[in-house]
C-alpha cells in the first residue's frame, strides 16, 4: 500500500513531526506527535488537547485531499473541519494555497489508502 505524502514522516521537518506542548495543569512538557489529537501528561495525568493552530498545521493536506476523511479518521477530520469553519472563517482556498506552497509540490502522487 502506498503512503499518503501529506502525512508521510519522511516529508516532515523533524521539529514538525514531534514537539512539546506545555501541560495546562503543571506546565511540564508533553510530547506530541503530529498525528496526535491529545496526550496524557506523564507528570500530572491531565489530558492535553492539541491547539487549533497546530492541528491546522499538522493536517493541512485535509483541505484539498478527497481521501482526507478516510485517511485521518472521522474524529480528526471532523475536528479539522470545525476549526477551518470557525477559526479560519471557512476560507479553505486561501489555506489550501498556503499549504501547497509550503509543501512545494510533490503531492500530486497522493494515492487512495486501501
Secondary structure as GFF3:
##gff-version 3
##sequence-region A 1 114
A	DSSP	three_ten_helix	5	7	.	.	.	ID=ss1
A	DSSP	three_ten_helix	9	11	.	.	.	ID=ss2
A	DSSP	alpha_helix	14	17	.	.	.	ID=ss3
A	DSSP	beta_strand	18	22	.	.	.	ID=ss4
A	DSSP	beta_strand	29	33	.	.	.	ID=ss5
A	DSSP	beta_strand	38	40	.	.	.	ID=ss6
A	DSSP	beta_strand	47	49	.	.	.	ID=ss7
A	DSSP	alpha_helix	52	58	.	.	.	ID=ss8
A	DSSP	three_ten_helix	60	63	.	.	.	ID=ss9
A	DSSP	alpha_helix	68	72	.	.	.	ID=ss10
A	DSSP	alpha_helix	74	86	.	.	.	ID=ss11
A	DSSP	alpha_helix	92	103	.	.	.	ID=ss12
A	DSSP	three_ten_helix	107	109	.	.	.	ID=ss13
###
